[in-house]
Amino acid sequence: MQAYMRVCPRPTMSPLPQSNYLTLIPLSDSRLRPQRTKALFGLVVSSLLLLLLLLLLLLLLLPAAQNQHCRLSPNTRPTPSQH
C-alpha cells in the first residue's frame, strides 16, 4: 500500500512578521461577496418545493387505502361475523 502513495513535500512557510496594524478591507471588495450562495439557495428551495408538490400530488391522486373487511352500508350495524 505504501508503494502507491505519493508523498509531496510540504512547502516551508516563513513565519509572518508581527504587526500592530489593522488591515481594513473595503466593502466593495469582490472577495467579500458570496459567489454561489444565491444559486445554491434557489436550487435548494426549488427542490424542496418540487418535492412538496410531488408529495401533494401523490396524496391527492392515489385513492385512499380501503379496508376490505369494513365494507358496511351506512344504515347497517355490524354483525358478529363482520368483525
Buried (B, 14 or more C-beta within 10 A) or exposed (E): EEEEEEEEEEEEEEEEEEEEEEEEEEEEEEEEEEEEEEEEEEEEEEEEEEEEEEEEEEEEEEEEEEEEEEEEEEEEEEEEEEE
